[in-house]
Amino acid sequence: MHETMDAVSGVGLAGPQVGIGQAIFVFHLDDRRGHVLNPVLETWGEITDEPREGCLSVPELYYTPPRAQYAKVSGVDVDGNTVDYEGEGLFARMLQHEADHLDGYLFVDRLIGDEFRQARRAMASKDFTEATTRVNAERSAEISSTFGTGAAFGSPATRGRS
């Protein structure tokens, strides 16, 4: 999963997006790289709508769903060892985004008001269909796994920022 995420310049990737029917996600944001199986998400702090999010399963669309300022996931690694990842800002947003995928949500499902309506219109457009087809073709030429309707967090522009 890390190879797939890296190949498409994501900062996170959840199992269901690449056909893995397990509660797992991987991430690489700033200097933090890891994975977690069966994550339990905790959030706290102010609700913020910064920074914008993108999603590998919703190519070329960027919005700002409300997210908690701080987040923590607890779970296990592939060897069964307990792992905890905690952060604020962009890292907290990524943890929430990837945990959402495991519960069947895309980041656009969290949008409210005008942003929600704008995203739905954009996703129903011919331009979005064409972009999705183009991006998926580019990805399949680069990697062996395919993306379904799930998603990973971010874009190349978000890598390295917190």
Secondary structure, 3 states (H helix, E strand, C coil): CHHHHHHCCCCEEEHHHHCCCCCEEEEEECCEEEEEEEEEEEEEEEEECCCCEEECCEEEEEECCCEEEEEEEEEECCCCCEEEEEEEHHHHHHHHHHHHHHCCCCHHHHCCHHHHHHHHHHHCCHHHHHHHHHHHHHHHHHCCCCCCCCCCECCHHHCCCC
